[in-house]
Amino acid sequence: MTIDIAGFDAVLPDAEDIRTAAGAFKDTVGSITTTATVTGLSTVFPHHPEGAFVSLGWGGRLESPAELAPCYEAMFALIQQLAGDSFRLYGGRPTPEAEVGEVPMNGAPLIEWIASYGREPGAERVPWSTTSASLRADPEATGHRTASISVAAGAPTRTANTVLLRLAPDFPIGTAQESVELLLALVRIWQPDIAVLLTSDAVASMSPSTHAAYASWTSTLARGEEPTGRGETAVRYGDGTVRIAEEWSVEALTALNGELVAAGAPRLSKGRALQLPPTLPHDVPEHLMDICRHIRVPNPRGR
């Protein structure tokens, strides 16, 4: 299935879904900064903290649940490390009538969860995995999720391989640097073709869509060399490029996207039908973090 929202096909979730969402691998986990602030996303996205998300997409890469499990394990450990030990991952739809169970974090139980998720007794299983989980302090706290994660992976076709991490306003990342570190940690874990850090109001303002985002990573193996706009800084990172917007506002991203469209930048859906998995370094370049410290985040009162 190809998802198409203002050009965000094959990589990002449905536009309405984003809007309503408001309300080695182990070495990768250990490399992210552990001093996340407790002020939440309003520090980084003061205009729209409730709509922040990270989305990753990649071409065909057929993998079994056992082969996918290390990626899940690293991602779950990363998210829980940032949120704190009081939070747990729960599967099942977060509604009062749904059965909610804690998600296994590792080992054989995690593999079985990936393999069986959403499977009805006696039903034929598709050869790839589609899972979802939410991070909450209490399984009964269905109205408040600190984060939600959906994954469609192990598929032989481009449109089915995606990871979407939606973040609640109080998710404990309060600086641009921490946000970029989270994005790149997920890139190292999943080895996608493209990854973007965005908000739903930014998505709504950009059509057709390019790699324009508050921060992005694109694989040169899948998408070739892409132009860099005047409103972003590009840094090579493994078999790809990290691009960071110099101003984190919807207006700046809209202008950047328009410039990239005019320069012939490929849409987010561009990529290889069968992926060439990229090679990525374990560490984030220090000069990339220096760039993050100079990002402009406009005060909403100054609008």
N, C-alpha and C positions, 0 to 999 in steps of 0.2 A: 504494500500500500504506500502510495506517495502522498505525503502530507504537504499541502501547499497553502501557506498563509502569507500573502504579500511577498511571495518569492522565497519564504523560509522553508521550502520543501526539502524533505529527506533529512533534515538536521534538527529542526525545532518542533515542539509540540503544537497542537492546534491553538490558534490565537485565543479562542474563547477559554480554552483550558488554562492558558497562561494567566488570563485576566482573573478567572475565578480562583486560581491558586493563591491569590493574595492572602485570603483569610486566613636485578631485583626488587619485588614488590614491597616487602617489609622494610627495606632500606628507604623506599619512597616515603612511607608513613613517618619514619623517624626524622626525615629531612625537613619537614615543614616547621615553621616557627610555632612554638607552643605558648606564646605570650599574647594570644588574642585578647582583645579588650572585651569588656562586658557591656559596652554601650550599644552594641547591635549595629544593624545595617544603616540606621538613620544617619550615622556619621559619614558613611561613604555615599549613600543615596538619599540625601535629605528630602528630595522631591517625591520619591516613590519607593521607600524601603520595603513595602509589602510585596513588590513584584519582582524581586531580584532572583535570578536563576543562572545556573551554569548548564550549558548543553554541549554534548559531544556527539559526533556522528562519524561513521566510517563505512567504507565499502565492504563487499562480501568477505567474510572471514568465518568459515564454518568451524565451530568449536563446541565440544561437548560440555555438559555441566561441570565435569571434573576439571576440564581445562579452563573454564570460566571462574571456578571457585577462588583461585588466588587473587583475581581482580576484585571480586566481591569482598573477600576478606580484607584486602588492603583498603578498599574504599570505606567499608564499615568501620574499621579501626581508626581511619583518619577522621571521619565524621564524629565518632564518639569521643575521640581524643580532644577535638575542638570544643564539643558541647559539654563534656564533663561526664563523670561516672554516674551521675544521677539520672541520665537519659538512657533509654533503651530503644531498640528498633523493633517495630511491630509490623507484622504483615496483615493483610486483609484490609478491606475498605474501612476507613475510619467513620463508620456510621453506627448508631446505637444498636441496630438489628444485626450487624455483621459480627461474625466470630473473629476475634482478634487474638493472635498468638505472637509470642516473642520470636524474632527471627534468629536462627542459629548464626553465630558469628564466624565459625570455622569448622574444619574437619568434615567427616562424613555427613553429619546432620545438615551442614550448609549445602553440600552437593545435592542431597536429597531434596532440600527445599527448593533449590534452583530447578531441579528436574521435574518436580511435582507441582510447582506453583500454578494455580488456576486450572489444573487438570481434573475433570469430572471422572468419577469411577467408570471405567470401561470406555472412556472417550479416547479417540485417536489423538496422539500427541504430535504437534508440529516439531520439526527437527531443531528448532531454536527456542531460547528461553525468553519469556516476557514476565518480568517480576516487578513488584512495587513494595515499598516499605515506608513507614513514617517514623520519625524520631520524636518520641514523647517522653515526658517524665512519668506519666501514668497511663496505662493502657485504656483507662476509662475516660481520659481527657481528650475525647474525640474532637472537641472544638478548638483545640490548640495543638498545633504541630510545629515543632521547632524547625523541622526540615522534612521534605518528602523526596523519595528517590524512586525513579522508574527506570528500568533497564530493558532493552530489547537487544539481545546479543547472541552470537553464535549462528547468525543467518548467512546464507550464501548470496544474499542480495543486498545492495547498498542501503535501500530505504529501511531495512529492518534493524540495523545496528545503531543504536542510540543509547545515550545515558542522559537523563535529565534530573538535576538536583535543584529543587525549589527551596528557597530559604525564607523563613519567617523573619519579620522585622527585628526580633530579638536574638536572632542567630548571632553567636558571640564572635563576630568579625567586625572590627570597627575602623580599620584603616585600609587604604587602597593597596598597600603592600601585602597585607594579609589576604586580601581578596585575590590578588594575582598569584600568590603562593598557593592558594587553594586550587585555582584553575590549573596551574602547572602540575601540581601533585596529581590531579585527576588525569591530566594528559599522560603523565608518566605511567600511571596505573593501567589505563585503557588503550594507549597507543592509537588514538583516533586519526582521522584525516583532518578534522577541524574541531575546534572548541571555542566557545564564546561565553563571555560574561556579560549579561544584559539585564534589562528590566522590561516588563511587559509594555510600559508606555513608550519605551524606545523602539520596541518591535513595531508597535502600531504606527510609528512615524516614518518608517523606512520601507520604501517599495520602489523598485525591486531591491532585494537585499544582497549585500556583499558581506565581506568579513568585518565590516564596521561594527565595533563593539567597544565597551569600556576597556576590555582586554580580550585578545583572541590569540589562538595559535593555529596555523595552517601548515599542512604537510606539503612540502615541495614535491614529494614523490607522487602525490595524488592530484595536486592542483597546479603544479608548475610555479614559476615565479610570478608573484602578484604585485601590482603597483602599491605604493605606500602613499597615503594622503598627507597633505600638509598638516593636518590636525592630529597626527599620530606618529609615534616613534617605533621603529622596527629594530629587532635584535634577533640575530640568528640563534636558534636553539635546537640542536640536534638536526634531524632531517626536516627542518621546517623553520618557521619564523614566528616569534612573539611580536605582537603589535599592541601598543598601549596608547589609548587616547590621551591627549594632553589635557583636555578638560572633560570632566565627567558630568555632562548634562545632556538632556535629550536634544536640545537645540544644537549643541556641538556635534553630536553623533549624526543627526539628520543632515547637517551640512557636510560632514565627512563622507557619509554614504553617497550623497549626491555627487561629490567630487570623484569618488571611486567608480561610480557608475559611468561617469563621463570619461574616465580614464580607461574603461574597458575591463575593470576588475570582474572576475567570474562570480556568478551567484553562489550562494552557499550550497546549492544542490550539485554543483560540479564536482566530479571526482571519478575515481576508477570503479568499474563494476566489481572487480576483485581487488582487494587491497594489497598493497605492499606495506607491511607494518613498518613504521618508522623507528629508527634508533634514536634514543633520547638520553641526555646526560642525567646523572643522579642528582646533581646540584644545580641550584639557580645561580646564574652569574651575578656577582656582586654589583656590577654596573647596572644591571637590570633593576635591582632594588633601589639604587640611587635614582633612577628615572621615576620610580613609583613615588618617591618622596617629594617630587616636584609636580605631581598631578594637581590640577586646579579643580576643587569641588566648590561650585558657587553656593553661597548662602541663599536658601529659598526666600528669605525676607528681602533679598536684594533684587528679586525678579521684578 
